[in-house]
């Protein structure tokens, strides 16, 4: 194509030279120079045009290449993020979760097969298994305290509330996992009243707030002493709705935790499942405040594990507590799968199962067979006073907790 253009240029230059020679009476030399000048001008014009077109094509190609490189860079960044996410993931935990799911599924299938076999063998409805009786836990929660409220208030005013500790042990090693703080009341006759004997069930919010405050005070002192000794300790501190519903009590609890952020993660607040389910918006906002400063929660007296475990974890719950009698004698009321899979099921969510009220060695053996790794009860260890060297240092930041009034 370019050769054809130059051919036309040469012909045009010859035509111009001939016109100048014949029409304008130029000499042959002048006509030849005119033809050469015309040809040169045409060539220069054509070359400039071609160069501009080439530069335009080059610029467009560079722009296209830049867009491609930008797209590749974005794709590379996305790929890097995915690779980093895969690298950060713990394959072991995923495998454990899959194994737990498979185990639970296998157990459910086995139970379904056993249930179908039993149904086929039954000849009459009389052979049906009777429905479980109401839980003893509910009876305990609904029982009335034996110590009158005025006696309790007088004892609190006389500073006769003591806080003992009861260990939560690992199985089968029976090593200390943490300590429950158990408030006890010294009566006028010198006797010791347990929490179930003096804590009010209906009303008496001022008493509950004072007991919660005293327990947190002791927990902070114990945790600080343990930290000073280079030890780590988990302390389970009782918490009631009375404290969460009272603004002053909530603020003093939060202030105590914020003043001791280094040990706040050592404190786990204990609350019954019934109270947890009955919490209102204000009370749940108080729980969120506690969680933001590092505290976590443990639900006690759990009557059923048919809960939204993931939601509980999101609210800061790290462990669930079940009575040993219910767990071993009537596990069907707790979950729909085999008792030996309950602990592993909760472990998938990072939640510990703690079996409480263990009263004999036979129960310990059964719990070990069922995969339970944390237990507590009078057979394992009874509540006792904490070591004196851990109780002597009471932080001033939470001293006002003893003066909470209703």
C-alpha positions as CSV (number, residue, x, y, z in Angstrom):
1,X,0.0,0.0,0.0
2,X,2.8,2.4,0.9
3,X,4.6,1.6,-2.4
4,X,1.4,2.5,-4.3
5,X,1.3,5.8,-2.5
6,X,4.9,6.7,-3.4
7,X,4.2,5.7,-7.0
8,X,1.3,8.2,-7.1
9,X,3.6,10.8,-5.5
10,X,6.2,10.2,-8.2
11,X,3.6,10.5,-11.0
12,X,2.2,13.7,-9.5
13,X,5.8,15.2,-9.2
14,X,6.4,14.3,-12.9
15,X,3.1,15.9,-13.8
16,X,4.0,19.1,-11.9
17,X,7.5,19.1,-13.6
18,X,6.0,18.6,-17.1
19,X,3.4,21.4,-16.4
20,X,6.1,23.8,-15.3
21,X,8.3,22.9,-18.4
22,X,5.6,23.1,-21.0
23,X,3.1,25.4,-19.5
24,X,5.2,27.9,-17.6
25,X,8.3,27.9,-19.9
26,X,10.6,26.6,-17.1
27,X,14.0,25.4,-18.1
28,X,14.5,21.6,-17.8
29,X,16.6,22.2,-14.6
30,X,13.9,24.4,-13.1
31,X,11.2,22.0,-14.0
32,X,13.1,19.1,-12.5
33,X,13.8,21.0,-9.3
34,X,10.1,21.9,-9.1
35,X,9.2,18.3,-9.5
36,X,11.7,17.2,-6.8
37,X,10.4,19.9,-4.4
38,X,6.8,18.8,-4.9
39,X,7.7,15.2,-4.5
40,X,9.6,16.0,-1.2
41,X,6.8,18.0,0.2
42,X,4.4,15.2,-0.6
43,X,6.7,12.6,1.0
44,X,7.2,14.7,4.2
45,X,3.4,15.2,4.5
46,X,2.7,11.5,4.1
47,X,5.5,10.5,6.6
48,X,4.1,12.9,9.2
49,X,0.7,11.5,8.7
50,X,1.9,8.0,9.0
51,X,4.0,8.8,12.1
52,X,1.0,10.4,13.8
53,X,-1.1,7.3,13.1
54,X,1.7,5.0,14.4
55,X,2.0,7.1,17.6
56,X,-1.8,7.0,18.1
57,X,-1.8,3.3,17.7
58,X,1.2,3.0,20.1
59,X,-0.6,5.1,22.7
60,X,-3.7,3.1,22.4
61,X,-1.8,-0.1,22.7
62,X,0.0,1.2,25.8
63,X,-3.4,2.2,27.3
64,X,-4.8,-1.3,26.6
65,X,-1.7,-2.8,28.2
66,X,-2.1,-0.6,31.3
67,X,-5.7,-1.7,31.7
68,X,-4.7,-5.3,31.3
69,X,-1.9,-4.9,33.9
70,X,-4.3,-3.1,36.3
71,X,-6.8,-6.0,35.9
72,X,-4.0,-8.5,36.5
73,X,-2.9,-6.6,39.6
74,X,-6.4,-6.7,41.0
75,X,-6.7,-10.3,40.3
76,X,-3.4,-10.9,41.9
77,X,-4.4,-9.0,45.0
78,X,-7.6,-11.0,45.3
79,X,-5.7,-14.2,44.9
80,X,-3.2,-13.1,47.5
81,X,-6.0,-12.4,50.0
82,X,-7.6,-15.8,49.4
83,X,-4.2,-17.5,49.7
84,X,-3.6,-15.6,53.0
85,X,-7.0,-16.6,54.3
86,X,-6.3,-20.2,53.5
87,X,-2.9,-20.0,55.1
88,X,-4.4,-18.5,58.3
89,X,-7.0,-21.1,58.6
90,X,-6.4,-24.0,61.0
91,X,-7.1,-27.2,59.1
92,X,-6.9,-29.2,62.3
93,X,-10.0,-27.4,63.7
94,X,-11.9,-27.9,60.5
95,X,-11.0,-31.6,60.5
96,X,-12.1,-31.9,64.2
97,X,-15.4,-30.2,63.3
98,X,-16.0,-32.6,60.4
99,X,-15.1,-35.5,62.6
100,X,-17.5,-34.3,65.3
101,X,-20.3,-33.9,62.7
102,X,-19.7,-37.4,61.4
103,X,-19.7,-38.8,64.9
104,X,-22.9,-37.0,65.8
105,X,-24.5,-38.1,62.5
106,X,-23.5,-41.7,63.1
107,X,-24.9,-41.6,66.6
108,X,-28.2,-40.2,65.4
109,X,-28.5,-42.9,62.8
110,X,-27.8,-45.5,65.4
111,X,-30.4,-44.1,67.7
112,X,-32.9,-43.9,64.9
113,X,-32.3,-47.6,64.1
114,X,-32.6,-48.5,67.8
115,X,-35.9,-46.5,68.1
116,X,-37.3,-48.2,65.0
117,X,-36.4,-51.6,66.3
118,X,-38.1,-50.8,69.7
119,X,-41.2,-49.6,68.0
120,X,-41.4,-52.8,65.9
121,X,-41.0,-54.9,69.0
122,X,-43.7,-53.2,71.0
123,X,-47.1,-54.9,71.1
124,X,-49.0,-52.3,73.0
125,X,-48.8,-48.6,74.0
126,X,-48.3,-49.6,77.6
127,X,-44.7,-50.4,76.8
128,X,-44.0,-46.8,75.9
129,X,-41.3,-45.0,77.9
130,X,-42.8,-42.6,80.4
131,X,-42.2,-39.0,80.0
132,X,-39.4,-37.5,82.1
133,X,-40.4,-36.0,85.4
134,X,-39.9,-32.3,85.9
135,X,-36.3,-31.4,86.5
136,X,-34.9,-31.2,90.0
137,X,-33.1,-28.0,88.9
138,X,-36.4,-26.2,88.5
139,X,-37.4,-27.3,92.0
140,X,-34.2,-26.0,93.4
141,X,-34.6,-22.7,91.6
142,X,-38.2,-22.3,92.8
143,X,-37.5,-23.3,96.5
144,X,-37.7,-20.5,99.1
145,X,-34.6,-19.4,101.1
146,X,-34.6,-20.5,104.8
147,X,-32.9,-17.4,106.1
148,X,-35.2,-14.3,106.3
149,X,-34.2,-11.3,104.3
150,X,-34.0,-9.0,107.3
151,X,-31.5,-11.5,108.9
152,X,-29.5,-11.5,105.7
153,X,-29.4,-7.7,105.6
154,X,-28.3,-7.5,109.2
155,X,-25.5,-10.0,108.5
156,X,-24.4,-8.0,105.4
157,X,-24.3,-4.8,107.5
158,X,-22.1,-6.7,110.0
159,X,-19.8,-7.8,107.2
160,X,-20.6,-11.5,107.8
161,X,-20.6,-12.4,104.2
162,X,-17.6,-14.6,103.3
163,X,-16.6,-15.8,99.8
164,X,-15.2,-19.3,99.5
165,X,-13.8,-21.0,96.4
166,X,-14.8,-24.4,94.9
167,X,-12.5,-25.7,92.1
168,X,-13.6,-26.9,88.7
169,X,-11.4,-29.9,87.9
170,X,-10.3,-31.5,84.6
171,X,-11.0,-35.2,84.0
172,X,-9.4,-37.6,84.3
173,X,-6.3,-35.7,85.6
174,X,-8.4,-33.8,88.3
175,X,-6.3,-30.7,87.9
176,X,-7.7,-27.3,88.7
177,X,-9.3,-25.6,85.7
178,X,-10.8,-22.7,87.6
179,X,-12.5,-21.7,90.8
180,X,-16.2,-20.8,91.5
181,X,-16.6,-18.0,94.0
182,X,-19.2,-19.3,96.5
183,X,-20.8,-16.6,98.8
184,X,-21.7,-17.9,102.3
185,X,-23.3,-16.1,105.2
186,X,-22.2,-16.4,108.8
187,X,-25.3,-16.6,110.9
188,X,-25.9,-15.3,114.4
189,X,-25.3,-18.7,115.9
190,X,-22.0,-19.1,114.0
191,X,-23.4,-21.5,111.4
192,X,-22.7,-21.1,107.7
193,X,-25.6,-20.6,105.3
194,X,-25.2,-21.7,101.7
195,X,-26.3,-19.5,98.8
196,X,-29.5,-21.5,98.3
197,X,-30.4,-20.8,101.9
198,X,-30.1,-17.0,102.0
199,X,-30.2,-15.6,98.5
200,X,-33.8,-14.3,97.8
201,X,-35.7,-15.8,94.8
202,X,-38.3,-13.1,94.6
203,X,-37.4,-9.6,95.4
204,X,-34.4,-8.7,97.6
205,X,-32.5,-7.1,94.8
206,X,-30.4,-5.0,97.2
207,X,-29.2,-8.2,98.8
208,X,-28.3,-9.8,95.4
209,X,-26.4,-6.7,94.3
210,X,-24.4,-6.6,97.5
211,X,-23.5,-10.3,97.2
212,X,-22.5,-9.8,93.5
213,X,-20.4,-6.9,94.4
214,X,-18.6,-8.7,97.2
215,X,-17.9,-11.7,94.9
216,X,-16.4,-9.5,92.2
217,X,-14.3,-7.8,94.8
218,X,-12.9,-11.1,96.0
219,X,-12.4,-12.2,92.4
220,X,-10.3,-9.1,91.5
221,X,-8.2,-9.6,94.7
222,X,-7.6,-13.3,93.9
223,X,-6.8,-12.6,90.2
224,X,-4.3,-9.8,91.1
225,X,-2.6,-12.0,93.7
226,X,-2.3,-14.9,91.2
227,X,-0.9,-12.6,88.5
228,X,1.6,-11.2,90.9
229,X,2.7,-14.7,91.7
230,X,3.1,-15.4,87.9
231,X,0.1,-17.7,87.8
232,X,-3.0,-17.7,85.6
233,X,-6.4,-18.4,87.2
234,X,-10.0,-18.5,85.9
235,X,-12.5,-17.3,88.4
236,X,-16.3,-17.9,88.0
237,X,-18.1,-15.0,89.7
238,X,-21.9,-15.1,90.4
239,X,-24.0,-12.4,88.6
240,X,-27.7,-11.8,88.9
241,X,-30.3,-9.8,87.0
242,X,-30.5,-7.4,89.9
243,X,-27.0,-6.1,89.2
244,X,-27.6,-5.8,85.5
245,X,-30.9,-4.0,85.9
246,X,-29.4,-1.4,88.3
247,X,-27.4,1.4,86.5
248,X,-25.1,2.2,89.5
249,X,-24.3,-1.5,90.0
250,X,-23.5,-2.0,86.3
251,X,-21.3,1.1,86.2
252,X,-19.4,0.0,89.3
253,X,-18.8,-3.5,87.8
254,X,-17.6,-2.0,84.6
255,X,-15.4,0.4,86.4
256,X,-13.9,-2.5,88.4
257,X,-13.1,-4.4,85.2
258,X,-11.7,-1.4,83.4
259,X,-9.5,-0.6,86.4
260,X,-8.1,-4.2,86.2
261,X,-8.0,-4.8,82.4
262,X,-5.0,-7.1,82.8
263,X,-7.0,-9.6,84.8
264,X,-10.5,-9.0,83.3
265,X,-10.1,-12.0,81.0
266,X,-9.6,-14.2,84.1
267,X,-13.1,-13.4,85.3
268,X,-16.1,-15.4,84.0
269,X,-19.6,-14.3,85.2
270,X,-22.0,-17.1,86.3
271,X,-25.7,-16.8,85.5
272,X,-28.5,-19.3,85.4
273,X,-29.9,-20.2,82.1
274,X,-33.4,-19.1,83.3
275,X,-32.1,-15.6,84.1
276,X,-30.2,-15.4,80.9
277,X,-33.2,-16.2,78.8
278,X,-35.3,-13.7,80.7
279,X,-32.9,-10.8,80.2
280,X,-34.3,-7.5,78.8
281,X,-32.6,-5.0,76.5
282,X,-31.1,-3.0,79.3
283,X,-29.7,-6.1,81.0
284,X,-28.2,-7.4,77.8
285,X,-26.6,-4.0,77.2
286,X,-24.9,-4.4,80.5
287,X,-23.6,-7.8,79.5
288,X,-22.2,-6.3,76.3
289,X,-20.4,-3.7,78.5
290,X,-18.8,-6.5,80.6
291,X,-17.8,-8.3,77.4
292,X,-16.2,-5.3,75.9
293,X,-13.8,-5.0,78.8
294,X,-12.7,-8.6,78.6
295,X,-15.1,-10.6,80.8
296,X,-16.9,-13.7,79.6
297,X,-19.9,-15.7,80.8
298,X,-21.0,-19.2,81.8
299,X,-24.5,-20.4,82.0
300,X,-25.5,-22.6,85.0
301,X,-28.4,-24.9,85.6
302,X,-28.8,-25.5,81.9
303,X,-32.0,-27.6,81.3
304,X,-31.6,-28.1,77.6
305,X,-28.8,-27.8,75.1
306,X,-31.2,-27.1,72.2
307,X,-29.9,-23.6,72.1
308,X,-28.4,-21.3,69.5
309,X,-24.9,-22.0,70.6
310,X,-23.3,-19.8,67.9
311,X,-25.5,-16.9,69.2
312,X,-24.4,-17.5,72.8
313,X,-20.8,-17.5,71.7
314,X,-21.3,-14.2,70.0
315,X,-22.6,-12.8,73.3
316,X,-19.5,-14.0,75.2
317,X,-20.7,-17.3,76.6
318,X,-17.7,-19.7,76.9
319,X,-19.1,-22.6,78.9
320,X,-22.4,-24.3,79.8
321,X,-23.1,-26.2,83.1
322,X,-25.3,-29.2,83.5
323,X,-26.2,-31.1,86.6
324,X,-24.6,-34.6,86.8
325,X,-27.8,-36.3,87.7
326,X,-29.6,-34.9,84.6
327,X,-26.7,-35.5,82.3
328,X,-26.2,-39.1,83.3
329,X,-29.8,-40.2,84.1
330,X,-31.8,-38.4,81.5
331,X,-29.6,-37.0,78.7
332,X,-32.5,-37.1,76.2
333,X,-33.9,-33.9,77.8
334,X,-30.6,-32.1,77.1
335,X,-30.0,-33.0,73.4
336,X,-31.2,-35.1,70.5
337,X,-28.0,-37.0,70.1
338,X,-26.0,-39.4,72.2
339,X,-24.6,-38.3,75.5
340,X,-21.1,-39.1,74.5
341,X,-21.3,-36.6,71.7
342,X,-22.5,-33.6,73.7
343,X,-19.1,-32.4,74.8
344,X,-17.6,-32.7,71.3
345,X,-20.6,-30.9,69.8
346,X,-20.1,-27.9,72.1
347,X,-16.4,-28.0,71.5
348,X,-17.0,-27.3,67.8
349,X,-18.1,-23.8,68.9
350,X,-15.4,-23.3,71.5
351,X,-17.8,-23.9,74.4
352,X,-16.8,-26.0,77.4
353,X,-19.2,-28.4,79.0
354,X,-19.0,-28.4,82.8
355,X,-20.9,-31.1,84.7
356,X,-21.7,-29.9,88.2
357,X,-23.0,-31.7,91.4
358,X,-20.8,-34.8,91.0
359,X,-21.5,-36.8,94.1
360,X,-19.7,-40.1,93.6
361,X,-16.8,-42.0,91.9
362,X,-19.2,-43.9,89.7
363,X,-20.4,-40.7,88.2
364,X,-16.8,-39.6,87.6
365,X,-16.1,-42.8,85.7
366,X,-19.3,-42.4,83.6
367,X,-18.4,-38.8,82.8
368,X,-14.9,-39.8,81.6
369,X,-16.5,-42.5,79.4
370,X,-18.8,-39.9,77.9
371,X,-15.9,-37.5,77.0
372,X,-16.6,-34.9,79.7
373,X,-13.4,-33.1,80.6
374,X,-14.6,-30.6,83.2
375,X,-16.5,-31.4,86.3
376,X,-17.3,-30.0,89.8
377,X,-19.1,-31.3,92.8
378,X,-18.8,-32.3,96.5
379,X,-17.2,-35.6,95.7
380,X,-14.4,-33.8,93.8
381,X,-13.9,-30.8,96.1
382,X,-16.1,-28.8,98.4
383,X,-16.1,-25.0,98.8
384,X,-13.3,-23.9,101.1
385,X,-11.8,-20.5,102.1
386,X,-9.2,-19.2,99.7
387,X,-5.6,-18.9,100.8
388,X,-5.2,-15.9,103.1
389,X,-2.3,-14.5,101.1
390,X,-4.6,-14.1,98.1
391,X,-7.3,-12.3,100.0
392,X,-5.3,-9.6,101.8
393,X,-5.0,-7.2,98.8
394,X,-8.4,-5.7,98.0
395,X,-8.1,-3.1,95.1
396,X,-9.3,0.3,96.0
397,X,-10.9,0.7,92.5
398,X,-13.8,-1.5,93.5
399,X,-14.1,-0.7,97.2
400,X,-17.5,1.0,96.6
401,X,-19.0,-2.3,95.5
402,X,-19.8,-3.1,99.1
403,X,-22.0,0.0,99.5
404,X,-24.5,-0.7,96.8
405,X,-28.0,-0.1,98.2
406,X,-31.3,-1.0,96.7
